[in-house]
Amino acid sequence: MVLLTWIAEVADEPLVLEPADRRVEWETNTWSLGAADEDRSSLSVAEVVAAFERTAAAIRERIRDLRFSGAATFYVWHDKQAGQLRCSTGSVPPDALPFSGSYVASDDLGSVVEEYLADSEPGFIARSDLDNVQSLSEQTETEPEIRPFGVWVSSVGASR
């Protein structure tokens, strides 16, 4: 169960809370986690959720020990293009995460994990899906609507 080990290790990795330099935060605090097919099929949603919740609690303790007084959020999402679960910590509230696309902050980690574990071809996007988006764009001469993706958020900072 390598994925569970990697999730646990995130809590001990370097952590930078630098509101004035979001790029440094993102580069230091963002992790990409994947699992082999046999690991994915043997894991339950509850096991992965519990691992992320333990990691969030450990990060919350680290931030408290640092006496950081601002908002901080630990968050997890399924990166469908990369076929990975990703997580990060930032000195931002849940409604200001550093994504360029639309997202929906949620307290439902189970749905994010379930989507990842159920992905039978991680990182694979069917050519027909790409063609459909391109033809839709050509027909309407506008960009296709991109649905927001779900992001689990957990407040880990002093400002809650």
N, C-alpha and C positions, 0 to 999 in steps of 0.2 A: 504494500500500500504506500508506494512512493509519494503519491500526491498528498496524502495526509502528513507525511514527514515534511514535505516542502512547505505546506501551509503553516505548520508549526514553526519552521525555521524563519519564516518572514518576521515573526515577533522579535527575533534576535538580530536581525539584519540592521545595518546602519539606518538611522532615522534622522532626517533633517526637517525642521520646521522653520521655514524662512519666508514669511509673508511677503517680503520685498523681492524675493527671487523664486517665483513659482517654477521656473525651468529647472533649477537645482533640486527643488522638492520632487518634481516629477521624475527626474532622472535617477535620483537616489532612492525614492520611496515606492517605485512602481515595479511590480513583479509579474512575470508571465509564467503561468503554471499549466503544465500539460500532463497527460497520463497515457500510457500504452493502453491499447484496446482491452487487454485482459485485466488491467488495473481498473479501468473505467467500469467494466461490466461487473466487477466484484464489489464495487463501492456502493453504498446506499446514500441517498440524498441526506438522510439524517446524520450519517458519519461525517460527510463533508461540511455540512452546515455547522455541526458541533466544533469541528476543527477551526473553521473561520471565526466562530464566536469566541473560542478560547484565544485565538490570535488577537482579535479585537480587544478583549479584556486585558491581555498582556501589554498591548500597545497603549491602552488607556493608562495602565500603571506606570509605564515608562514615561509618558507625557506628564503625568502627575509628579513623578520624581524629578523631572526637568523643570518643574514649576512654570511650565508654559501656560500663560493665562488667557490665550485666545481660543477661538473656535478651531477645532480640528476634527476631521472626519476620516474614518477608515472605510473604504468602499470596494465592492467586488462586482465585476461584470463579466459576461461571456462575450469574448471577442470571436464572433463567428468566422470572420475572414481568416484569422490565425488559428482557429480551432483550439483556443485556450481559455482558461479562466485567468482573469487578471485582477490584481488588487493593488491598492495604493493608499497612502495616507497623505493628506494635505491640510494645510492651515486655512481651511475654508469651511463654510457651512455646507450642508448637503445640497442646497439650491444653487451653489456657485462652483460646482466641480469643473475642472479644467478640460472639458470635452469640447471639441469643435462642432459636434453634431448634437441633435436633440436626445435627451435622456429623461427617464422617469425615475426619480429617487423613490425607493421603496424599503419597507422593513421586512419584505418577504424574500429572504435569501434562498429559500427552498426552490422557488420558481427559476431563479438564475442557475442554480446548481443542477436542477432537473433538466433544463434545456441543454446544458453542457454535457451531462452524462448521457442524454438521449441522442446526441448528435452522432449519427452513425458514420459520417464521413467528415471528421473535424478538418476545418480549413478548406473544404471543397465547396466551390460555388458552381453549380451546373451552368454550362454554356447557355442552355436555353433560358435560364434566369437572366443572364447578362443580355442575351438577345432581346428578351421581352422588355427589359428596361430601356435598351437602346431604341427599339421600335416605338415604344410608348413616348419616349422623348422626342423622336422625330415626328410622330403624329401630332403631338400637342405643341411642339416647338418650345416646350418648357422643360425644366428639370423635373424628373419624377419625384413624387413625394416620398420622402424617406421616413419610415416609422421610427419613433423614438425607441431606444433600447432600454431595458430595465437595468437598474444599478441598485444593489443593496448598499445601504448606508448605515453606519454606526457612529454616533458621536463619541469621540475619544478625547476631546479637549475639555478645558475648564469651563468654557462658555457654552452651556447647554440650554 
